[in-house]
Amino acid sequence: MIGFSAKRKWIYPQAITGAWQRMRWLTFAALHLILFATPWITINGNPALRIDLPARRLYAFGAIFTAADTLFMLLLLLFLAFSLFFFTSLFGRLWCGFACPQTVFLDSWIRPLEKLIEGDWVVRRKRDQGPWTLDKTWRKAVKWSLFAGIAFVLAMSFVAYFAGARELWSGEAGRTSYTLVGIFGTGIFFDLTWFREQFCNYLCPYARFQSALTDGDTLLVQYDITRGEPRGGASAKEVGRCIECNKCVFVCPQGIDIRQGFQLECIACARCIDACDMVMEKVGHKGLVSFGSENQLKGKQGVRRLRPRTVAYGGLLTGIAAAAVTLMTARAPFDAAVQRAPGSLFTMDADGYVRNTYLLRVTNKQAGDGAVAFHVEVDGLPEGSAQVMVPDLSLKTTESQTVPLIIRVPASSDMPRTIPISVEVKSPTNEVRLTATFKTGGQLVVE
C-alpha cells in the first residue's frame, strides 16, 4: 500500500490454511485449467474460443460470429455486465477473492514462490529492511527470474486467445502477436512483482462502484463486533471474545484490519476468516470473522436472496439470455449481402435486354470439414424471360467470396423504372433472402 507520505509500504501477508483457502485453491486450479487448455481445444477444426481481430471473427464453442453479428456481441456484453451486478448484489466482492486474475496469479504463483525462495513473512520483511548482501541478491535474482518466466507464460496464454495457441508457441504467429506478448508480459511482471495490491486499491474500478450495487443483505466479510468487543486477552474477564492476537491482520494481503469494519480495500479472500477460526478454535470459541450480511449480523433477519435489487438484475439477465437464444435459433449459418456494382445503374444490351450488375458477397459461418455449396435464385422478375447469371459458390468454413450477379430482362414499353426483387441465397440447410431493385430507365424498347 501507499501511505500519506506517498512512500510504498510493503505488505508481507502471513501464509494461512483453512477450509476457505482449500476452496480457493480448488477454484484457482479450475481457472488455470480453463486459461491454459481452452486455446488448444478445437471444435470441428476451429478454435473453441478465439477472437480473430484481423479477420473480424469470433470463434465460440462451435459457433462462428462475424462483423454482421454485432448484436450478439452487444447482448454478450450486457449479459456480462448485469451478471456482475447480480453476483455483486448477492455475494459482494467474492469475485475479487476467488476468481479475479490479479488474486489468482498472486496467490497461486507469486506468494508461494516468495515463501519458497525467501522464507516466511517475518524473514522476508527483515531481509528487505536490511542492506544488500550476497544472500539477498541471489534470492532476489532467482525470484525475479521466475516471475519473468511466469509473466511470459501468462502473456503467451492471453495472446493465444487472439493469435492461436499453436501458431504462437510454434513461432509461426505474426510480429504483432509477439510484440503484444512483450507488452503484456512486461505489464504483468511489473504488476505481480511491484504493483500488486495497489492495483485493487487505486486502479480497479470495481471497488469504487461496488457500494452502489450492495445493500444490507449482501454477503460480505464481517467481524462480529457484538461478540468480539471489547477486546482482551484469552483469560480476560467480562470482555469480548477477541483476544487481540492480530492474526487476521497478519494474513491480510491488503494490509487492513477487518475489525475496523468493511473497507474498500477488502477483496473477500476469506484469509482472515480461516485465521480467526484457527485461533478461536484453540480457545474454545467460534470464529469472529465470517461471511454474512449486515442485517444478519445485527440479528434483524436471515439473508434475503429475493429482494427488489436481485429480482431486477435476475429479470434483466433472463430477458437478455432469452433474446440471445431466440436470435441464435433464427441465425443463419452464413452471411450474405448484395449491392449494385459501383458505377453501374443499368445497361442496354444489343439484343434488347436491360442488364443490371450486382456484387454478391457470401461468408460461410457453418462449422465443418468440407465445403458448402450455395445456390442463388431471384424472385420478382418477369417469368420465363429473365436471365440470372452467377458463378458457382462453394465455400469452406469461414471462407468469404464476392462474385458478380448479372440479371437481364427484355426491355418493354410498359416496364417500370424500378422493379423490386429478392435475391435468395440457399445452402443445403438454410436460406437468406435479400432485397434489391432492378433498374430499367422506364419504357425502353430496342427496335
LOTORPA-565877 format. One record per residue (C-alpha): residue in three letters; x, z, y. Coordinates in Angstrom, 3 decimals, padded with zeros to 6 digits, always signed. Layout:
N
REC:residuo:c1:c3:c2
REC:Ala:X:Z:Y
...
***
This chain:
447
REC:residuo:c1:c3:c2
REC:Met:+000.000:+000.000:+000.000
REC:Ile:+000.927:-000.255:+003.683
REC:Gly:+000.553:+002.871:+005.817
REC:Phe:+000.009:+003.242:+009.540
REC:Ser:+003.751:+002.774:+010.070
REC:Ala:+003.401:-000.761:+008.615
REC:Lys:+006.057:+000.156:+006.058
REC:Arg:+005.377:-000.715:+002.438
REC:Lys:+004.562:+002.347:+000.344
REC:Trp:+005.229:+001.514:-003.285
REC:Ile:+002.794:+002.794:-005.873
REC:Tyr:+004.049:+003.947:-009.266
REC:Pro:+000.953:+004.437:-011.452
REC:Gln:+001.433:+006.604:-014.493
REC:Ala:+000.616:+004.976:-017.843
REC:Ile:-002.616:+006.175:-019.410
REC:Thr:-004.554:+005.610:-022.630
REC:Gly:-008.159:+006.243:-023.476
REC:Ala:-011.449:+004.691:-024.512
REC:Trp:-011.908:+002.713:-021.302
REC:Gln:-008.337:+001.395:-021.412
REC:Arg:-008.790:+000.222:-025.005
REC:Met:-011.915:-001.612:-023.889
REC:Arg:-009.975:-003.186:-021.026
REC:Trp:-007.207:-004.334:-023.344
REC:Leu:-009.723:-005.986:-025.663
REC:Thr:-011.179:-007.768:-022.629
REC:Phe:-007.694:-008.787:-021.473
REC:Ala:-006.888:-010.232:-024.915
REC:Ala:-010.081:-012.311:-024.936
REC:Leu:-009.430:-013.605:-021.410
REC:His:-005.834:-014.548:-022.260
REC:Leu:-007.050:-016.425:-025.326
REC:Ile:-009.540:-018.364:-023.206
REC:Leu:-006.966:-019.109:-020.491
REC:Phe:-004.225:-020.386:-022.784
REC:Ala:-006.291:-022.065:-025.525
REC:Thr:-009.010:-023.897:-023.587
REC:Pro:-006.777:-026.665:-022.080
REC:Trp:-005.628:-027.613:-025.602
REC:Ile:-009.118:-027.928:-027.103
REC:Thr:-010.689:-031.382:-027.308
REC:Ile:-014.303:-032.346:-027.976
REC:Asn:-014.950:-035.936:-029.057
REC:Gly:-011.466:-036.866:-027.882
REC:Asn:-011.926:-035.381:-024.396
REC:Pro:-010.707:-032.041:-022.989
REC:Ala:-013.081:-029.133:-023.479
REC:Leu:-012.613:-028.215:-019.808
REC:Arg:-010.674:-030.237:-017.257
REC:Ile:-011.051:-031.140:-013.598
REC:Asp:-009.549:-034.613:-013.201
REC:Leu:-009.291:-034.889:-009.424
REC:Pro:-007.666:-038.371:-009.195
REC:Ala:-010.421:-039.831:-011.383
REC:Arg:-013.084:-037.584:-009.790
REC:Arg:-014.325:-036.401:-013.177
REC:Leu:-015.174:-033.040:-014.703
REC:Tyr:-014.997:-032.602:-018.463
REC:Ala:-017.093:-029.612:-019.516
REC:Phe:-017.598:-028.837:-023.207
REC:Gly:-018.514:-032.336:-024.340
REC:Ala:-020.206:-033.482:-021.126
REC:Ile:-018.582:-035.705:-018.521
REC:Phe:-019.552:-035.381:-014.859
REC:Thr:-018.585:-037.882:-012.174
REC:Ala:-018.894:-038.023:-008.396
REC:Ala:-022.525:-039.064:-008.869
REC:Asp:-023.265:-035.645:-010.389
REC:Thr:-022.654:-033.681:-007.194
REC:Leu:-025.986:-031.901:-007.608
REC:Phe:-024.784:-030.329:-010.848
REC:Met:-021.664:-029.046:-009.085
REC:Leu:-023.842:-027.541:-006.359
REC:Leu:-026.038:-025.822:-008.943
REC:Leu:-022.957:-024.519:-010.745
REC:Leu:-021.530:-023.030:-007.546
REC:Leu:-024.879:-021.449:-006.684
REC:Phe:-025.160:-020.021:-010.182
REC:Leu:-021.672:-018.502:-009.993
REC:Ala:-022.346:-017.054:-006.534
REC:Phe:-025.634:-015.406:-007.491
REC:Ser:-024.126:-014.244:-010.791
REC:Leu:-021.544:-012.375:-008.737
REC:Phe:-024.284:-010.861:-006.570
REC:Phe:-026.367:-009.904:-009.611
REC:Phe:-023.413:-008.455:-011.520
REC:Thr:-022.198:-006.502:-008.490
REC:Ser:-025.621:-005.033:-007.758
REC:Leu:-025.722:-003.682:-011.316
REC:Phe:-022.126:-002.752:-012.103
REC:Gly:-020.256:-002.632:-008.803
REC:Arg:-016.653:-003.828:-008.975
REC:Leu:-016.391:-003.865:-012.756
REC:Trp:-015.149:-007.457:-012.413
REC:Cys:-012.124:-006.237:-010.448
REC:Gly:-011.052:-003.704:-013.043
REC:Phe:-011.799:-005.658:-016.206
REC:Ala:-011.701:-009.414:-015.565
REC:Cys:-010.018:-010.279:-012.247
REC:Pro:-006.826:-012.313:-012.923
REC:Gln:-004.914:-010.100:-010.488
REC:Thr:-005.703:-006.998:-012.531
REC:Val:-005.442:-008.699:-015.919
REC:Phe:-001.921:-010.032:-015.339
REC:Leu:-000.629:-006.881:-013.647
REC:Asp:-001.833:-004.558:-016.394
REC:Ser:-001.106:-006.933:-019.282
REC:Trp:+002.379:-008.104:-018.337
REC:Ile:+003.930:-006.626:-015.212
REC:Arg:+003.415:-002.889:-015.591
REC:Pro:+004.203:-002.756:-019.348
REC:Leu:+007.439:-004.708:-018.769
REC:Glu:+008.404:-002.436:-015.892
REC:Lys:+007.942:+000.602:-018.100
REC:Leu:+009.909:-001.019:-020.937
REC:Ile:+012.876:-002.060:-018.769
REC:Glu:+012.994:+000.614:-016.072
REC:Gly:+011.353:+003.603:-017.717
REC:Asp:+008.273:+005.621:-016.813
REC:Trp:+006.881:+006.023:-013.321
REC:Val:+008.963:+009.057:-012.351
REC:Val:+012.244:+007.411:-013.405
REC:Arg:+011.354:+004.161:-011.620
REC:Arg:+010.484:+005.924:-008.387
REC:Lys:+013.684:+007.960:-008.440
REC:Arg:+015.830:+004.889:-009.178
REC:Asp:+014.171:+002.814:-006.448
REC:Gln:+014.775:+005.542:-003.888
REC:Gly:+018.448:+005.752:-004.834
REC:Pro:+021.363:+003.419:-003.998
REC:Trp:+022.039:+000.119:-005.735
REC:Thr:+024.122:+000.726:-008.838
REC:Leu:+025.090:-001.427:-011.801
REC:Asp:+022.317:+000.159:-013.860
REC:Lys:+019.716:-000.527:-011.186
REC:Thr:+020.973:-004.085:-010.599
REC:Trp:+020.870:-005.290:-014.195
REC:Arg:+017.439:-003.758:-014.789
REC:Lys:+016.024:-005.429:-011.682
REC:Ala:+017.638:-008.757:-012.613
REC:Val:+016.202:-008.703:-016.138
REC:Lys:+012.785:-007.629:-014.886
REC:Trp:+012.560:-010.280:-012.183
REC:Ser:+013.776:-012.975:-014.583
REC:Leu:+010.983:-012.094:-016.994
REC:Phe:+008.498:-012.017:-014.127
REC:Ala:+009.639:-015.509:-013.086
REC:Gly:+009.071:-016.740:-016.642
REC:Ile:+005.604:-015.213:-016.704
REC:Ala:+004.766:-016.786:-013.335
REC:Phe:+005.904:-020.176:-014.654
REC:Val:+003.750:-019.900:-017.797
REC:Leu:+000.715:-018.814:-015.788
REC:Ala:+001.204:-021.632:-013.274
REC:Met:+001.527:-024.197:-016.070
REC:Ser:-001.604:-022.834:-017.747
REC:Phe:-003.568:-023.065:-014.496
REC:Val:-002.427:-026.586:-013.581
REC:Ala:-003.178:-027.683:-017.174
REC:Tyr:-006.872:-027.481:-016.296
REC:Phe:-006.255:-030.301:-013.799
REC:Ala:-003.420:-032.358:-015.302
REC:Gly:-003.943:-031.856:-019.047
REC:Ala:-002.013:-029.403:-021.216
REC:Arg:-000.349:-031.966:-023.486
REC:Glu:+000.797:-034.172:-020.628
REC:Leu:+002.047:-031.203:-018.608
REC:Trp:+004.027:-029.445:-021.333
REC:Ser:+005.481:-032.699:-022.697
REC:Gly:+006.832:-033.743:-019.291
REC:Glu:+004.503:-036.756:-019.005
REC:Ala:+002.435:-035.494:-016.066
REC:Gly:+002.967:-036.828:-012.565
REC:Arg:+005.296:-035.451:-009.938
REC:Thr:+002.385:-033.954:-008.030
REC:Ser:+001.432:-031.818:-011.034
REC:Tyr:+004.905:-030.302:-011.349
REC:Thr:+005.067:-029.769:-007.598
REC:Leu:+001.855:-027.760:-007.870
REC:Val:+003.354:-025.783:-010.754
REC:Gly:+006.263:-024.866:-008.487
REC:Ile:+003.983:-023.887:-005.604
REC:Phe:+001.606:-021.829:-007.740
REC:Gly:+004.465:-020.300:-009.723
REC:Thr:+006.185:-019.151:-006.540
REC:Gly:+002.948:-017.676:-005.227
REC:Ile:+002.204:-015.884:-008.499
REC:Phe:+005.753:-014.494:-008.671
REC:Phe:+005.517:-013.159:-005.110
REC:Asp:+002.083:-011.697:-005.741
REC:Leu:+002.864:-009.942:-009.023
REC:Thr:+006.288:-008.644:-008.036
REC:Trp:+005.724:-007.548:-004.437
REC:Phe:+002.229:-008.030:-003.037
REC:Arg:+000.266:-006.515:-005.938
REC:Glu:-002.430:-004.052:-004.813
REC:Gln:-002.155:-005.312:-001.226
REC:Phe:-003.992:-008.452:-002.327
REC:Cys:-007.013:-006.329:-003.275
REC:Asn:-006.782:-004.218:-000.125
REC:Tyr:-006.143:-006.872:+002.524
REC:Leu:-006.782:-010.421:+001.258
REC:Cys:-009.591:-010.337:-001.297
REC:Pro:-012.954:-010.742:+000.494
REC:Tyr:-014.910:-009.283:-002.422
REC:Ala:-014.198:-005.681:-001.412
REC:Arg:-015.404:-006.413:+002.116
REC:Phe:-018.851:-007.767:+001.321
REC:Gln:-019.419:-005.713:-001.825
REC:Ser:-021.071:-002.909:+000.160
REC:Ala:-023.799:-005.352:+001.189
REC:Leu:-024.596:-006.020:-002.484
REC:Thr:-024.816:-002.447:-003.758
REC:Asp:-027.264:+000.416:-003.368
REC:Gly:-027.788:+003.933:-004.660
REC:Asp:-028.406:+002.686:-008.212
REC:Thr:-025.260:+000.581:-008.567
REC:Leu:-022.774:+001.818:-011.155
REC:Leu:-019.532:+002.956:-009.520
REC:Val:-016.596:+005.159:-010.453
REC:Gln:-017.793:+008.555:-009.234
REC:Tyr:-016.316:+012.036:-009.007
REC:Asp:-018.804:+014.796:-009.801
REC:Ile:-018.481:+016.930:-006.681
REC:Thr:-021.147:+019.375:-007.829
REC:Arg:-019.222:+020.328:-010.956
REC:Gly:-015.729:+019.788:-009.612
REC:Glu:-015.747:+021.610:-006.267
REC:Pro:-014.359:+023.886:-005.043
REC:Arg:-011.134:+023.157:-006.868
REC:Gly:-008.979:+025.740:-008.575
REC:Gly:-006.686:+026.414:-011.500
REC:Ala:-007.672:+026.312:-015.139
REC:Ser:-008.187:+030.080:-015.199
REC:Ala:-009.687:+030.469:-011.743
REC:Lys:-012.998:+032.299:-011.473
REC:Glu:-016.095:+031.167:-009.568
REC:Val:-014.641:+027.780:-008.695
REC:Gly:-015.366:+024.204:-009.737
REC:Arg:-014.132:+022.553:-012.902
REC:Cys:-011.395:+020.526:-011.189
REC:Ile:-008.051:+022.196:-011.972
REC:Glu:-006.146:+020.252:-009.300
REC:Cys:-003.844:+018.536:-011.817
REC:Asn:-003.880:+015.303:-009.734
REC:Lys:-003.749:+013.237:-012.913
REC:Cys:-006.448:+010.940:-011.508
REC:Val:-004.196:+010.241:-008.508
REC:Phe:-001.053:+009.679:-010.582
REC:Val:-002.668:+006.973:-012.759
REC:Cys:-004.458:+005.086:-009.954
REC:Pro:-002.934:+001.608:-009.410
REC:Gln:-004.385:+001.539:-005.890
REC:Gly:-002.896:+004.874:-004.826
REC:Ile:-006.201:+006.523:-003.907
REC:Asp:-007.792:+009.861:-004.732
REC:Ile:-011.209:+009.281:-006.268
REC:Arg:-012.144:+012.865:-005.385
REC:Gln:-012.356:+011.798:-001.741
REC:Gly:-015.420:+009.694:-002.582
REC:Phe:-015.932:+005.976:-003.063
REC:Gln:-013.276:+003.925:-001.273
REC:Leu:-012.853:+000.251:-000.535
REC:Glu:-009.575:+000.131:-002.494
REC:Cys:-011.165:+001.281:-005.778
REC:Ile:-011.207:-001.551:-008.338
REC:Ala:-013.189:+000.317:-011.046
REC:Cys:-010.357:+000.120:-013.588
REC:Ala:-011.504:+003.447:-015.122
REC:Arg:-007.946:+004.766:-015.416
REC:Cys:-008.949:+007.935:-013.562
REC:Ile:-011.876:+008.380:-015.965
REC:Asp:-009.595:+008.356:-019.006
REC:Ala:-007.087:+010.615:-017.247
REC:Cys:-009.707:+013.209:-016.309
REC:Asp:-011.330:+013.080:-019.753
REC:Met:-007.964:+013.727:-021.396
REC:Val:-007.173:+016.734:-019.189
REC:Met:-010.650:+018.274:-019.192
REC:Glu:-010.895:+017.972:-022.969
REC:Lys:-007.853:+020.243:-023.246
REC:Val:-009.542:+022.949:-021.179
REC:Gly:-012.851:+022.586:-022.992
REC:His:-014.906:+020.805:-020.352
REC:Lys:-016.497:+017.417:-019.834
REC:Gly:-014.675:+014.934:-017.610
REC:Leu:-015.458:+014.997:-013.901
REC:Val:-014.985:+011.266:-013.241
REC:Ser:-017.316:+008.696:-014.777
REC:Phe:-019.262:+005.505:-014.227
REC:Gly:-022.545:+006.425:-012.602
REC:Ser:-024.825:+005.710:-009.692
REC:Glu:-025.029:+007.748:-006.522
REC:Asn:-028.634:+008.668:-007.231
REC:Gln:-027.810:+009.640:-010.791
REC:Leu:-025.000:+011.891:-009.624
REC:Lys:-027.356:+013.611:-007.186
REC:Gly:-029.786:+014.257:-010.008
REC:Lys:-032.564:+012.223:-008.424
REC:Gln:-033.192:+009.858:-011.331
REC:Gly:-031.610:+007.821:-014.065
REC:Val:-030.031:+004.428:-013.442
REC:Arg:-032.696:+001.886:-012.496
REC:Arg:-031.861:-001.571:-013.757
REC:Leu:-035.033:-003.179:-012.416
REC:Arg:-035.247:-002.889:-008.659
REC:Pro:-036.012:-005.399:-005.863
REC:Arg:-032.393:-006.458:-005.425
REC:Thr:-031.676:-007.148:-009.107
REC:Val:-035.081:-008.768:-009.670
REC:Ala:-034.463:-011.144:-006.747
REC:Tyr:-030.989:-012.098:-007.942
REC:Gly:-032.205:-012.423:-011.521
REC:Gly:-035.078:-014.655:-010.444
REC:Leu:-032.771:-016.916:-008.472
REC:Leu:-030.390:-017.163:-011.436
REC:Thr:-033.259:-018.059:-013.749
REC:Gly:-034.518:-020.724:-011.342
REC:Ile:-031.076:-022.275:-010.916
REC:Ala:-030.482:-022.276:-014.674
REC:Ala:-033.893:-023.857:-015.311
REC:Ala:-033.207:-026.576:-012.732
REC:Ala:-029.817:-027.323:-014.292
REC:Val:-031.283:-027.533:-017.809
REC:Thr:-034.090:-029.808:-016.612
REC:Leu:-031.669:-032.143:-014.860
REC:Met:-029.305:-032.168:-017.836
REC:Thr:-032.170:-033.110:-020.135
REC:Ala:-033.109:-036.071:-017.918
REC:Arg:-029.500:-037.052:-017.200
REC:Ala:-028.397:-040.461:-018.482
REC:Pro:-025.053:-040.620:-020.313
REC:Phe:-023.864:-043.350:-017.954
REC:Asp:-023.902:-044.158:-014.248
REC:Ala:-024.963:-047.492:-012.811
REC:Ala:-025.098:-048.822:-009.261
REC:Val:-025.869:-052.240:-007.837
REC:Gln:-025.141:-053.621:-004.389
REC:Arg:-025.137:-057.021:-002.785
REC:Ala:-021.785:-058.809:-002.797
REC:Pro:-020.123:-058.488:+000.629
REC:Gly:-020.809:-061.434:+002.946
REC:Ser:-023.375:-062.985:+000.617
REC:Leu:-027.057:-062.804:+001.581
REC:Phe:-028.299:-065.842:-000.357
REC:Thr:-027.045:-069.317:-001.219
REC:Met:-028.929:-072.604:-001.705
REC:Asp:-027.518:-074.427:-004.718
REC:Ala:-027.611:-078.221:-005.019
REC:Asp:-030.092:-078.095:-007.911
REC:Gly:-032.770:-076.424:-005.765
REC:Tyr:-032.178:-072.851:-006.800
REC:Val:-031.743:-069.868:-004.494
REC:Arg:-028.802:-067.733:-005.637
REC:Asn:-028.140:-064.065:-004.898
REC:Thr:-024.899:-062.397:-005.980
REC:Tyr:-024.588:-058.665:-006.609
REC:Leu:-021.904:-056.302:-007.816
REC:Leu:-022.951:-054.107:-010.736
REC:Arg:-020.853:-051.026:-011.489
REC:Val:-021.319:-049.128:-014.755
REC:Thr:-019.487:-045.943:-015.785
REC:Asn:-019.749:-044.663:-019.342
REC:Lys:-020.026:-040.846:-019.410
REC:Gln:-021.053:-040.673:-023.056
REC:Ala:-018.514:-038.812:-025.199
REC:Gly:-017.469:-040.658:-028.343
REC:Asp:-014.715:-042.586:-030.060
REC:Gly:-015.995:-046.153:-029.876
REC:Ala:-017.097:-048.431:-027.045
REC:Val:-020.717:-048.616:-025.920
REC:Ala:-022.380:-051.978:-025.290
REC:Phe:-024.641:-052.322:-022.250
REC:His:-027.425:-054.855:-021.729
REC:Val:-028.800:-055.888:-018.311
REC:Glu:-032.357:-057.043:-017.563
REC:Val:-034.044:-057.900:-014.238
REC:Asp:-037.773:-057.425:-013.545
REC:Gly:-039.861:-058.683:-010.630
REC:Leu:-038.738:-062.339:-010.675
REC:Pro:-040.922:-065.401:-011.408
REC:Glu:-041.384:-065.581:-015.162
REC:Gly:-039.787:-068.398:-017.101
REC:Ser:-037.756:-069.954:-014.291
REC:Ala:-035.382:-067.209:-013.105
REC:Gln:-031.809:-067.178:-014.349
REC:Val:-029.810:-063.941:-014.738
REC:Met:-026.086:-064.229:-015.356
REC:Val:-023.902:-061.177:-016.046
REC:Pro:-020.811:-060.760:-018.248
REC:Asp:-020.987:-058.663:-021.397
REC:Leu:-020.327:-054.990:-020.786
REC:Ser:-018.629:-052.837:-023.425
REC:Leu:-017.128:-049.590:-022.143
REC:Lys:-015.198:-046.766:-023.753
REC:Thr:-015.695:-043.138:-022.776
REC:Thr:-015.006:-042.528:-019.046
REC:Glu:-014.329:-046.255:-018.562
REC:Ser:-015.824:-047.884:-015.479
REC:Gln:-016.265:-051.570:-014.767
REC:Thr:-017.637:-053.650:-011.892
REC:Val:-018.985:-057.105:-012.762
REC:Pro:-020.796:-059.839:-010.798
REC:Leu:-024.546:-060.097:-011.326
REC:Ile:-025.895:-063.540:-010.367
REC:Ile:-029.630:-064.236:-010.088
REC:Arg:-031.012:-067.748:-009.495
REC:Val:-034.645:-068.572:-008.698
REC:Pro:-036.170:-072.042:-007.999
REC:Ala:-036.987:-072.438:-004.307
REC:Ser:-040.644:-072.966:-003.384
REC:Ser:-042.658:-073.312:-000.185
REC:Asp:-044.665:-070.130:-000.784
REC:Met:-041.661:-067.960:-001.602
REC:Pro:-041.497:-064.706:+000.447
REC:Arg:-038.358:-063.916:+002.383
REC:Thr:-037.665:-060.812:+000.275
REC:Ile:-038.597:-060.128:-003.334
REC:Pro:-038.267:-056.518:-004.608
REC:Ile:-036.652:-056.451:-008.029
REC:Ser:-035.479:-053.824:-010.509
REC:Val:-032.253:-054.028:-012.479
REC:Glu:-032.363:-052.260:-015.838
REC:Val:-029.068:-051.285:-017.456
REC:Lys:-029.594:-050.322:-021.094
REC:Ser:-027.393:-048.671:-023.686
REC:Pro:-028.410:-048.198:-027.338
REC:Thr:-029.911:-044.797:-026.479
REC:Asn:-030.740:-044.742:-022.758
REC:Glu:-031.545:-046.889:-019.768
REC:Val:-031.130:-046.653:-015.992
REC:Arg:-033.451:-048.509:-013.608
REC:Leu:-032.023:-049.607:-010.236
REC:Thr:-033.897:-051.095:-007.282
REC:Ala:-032.680:-054.075:-005.279
REC:Thr:-034.036:-057.015:-003.285
REC:Phe:-033.762:-060.759:-003.821
REC:Lys:-033.327:-062.672:-000.519
REC:Thr:-034.670:-066.219:-000.196
REC:Gly:-034.870:-067.011:+003.521
REC:Gly:-038.536:-067.930:+003.014
REC:Gln:-040.201:-071.325:+002.418
REC:Leu:-037.004:-073.095:+001.419
REC:Val:-037.625:-076.237:-000.573
REC:Val:-034.977:-078.728:-001.625
REC:Glu:-036.296:-082.301:-001.672
***
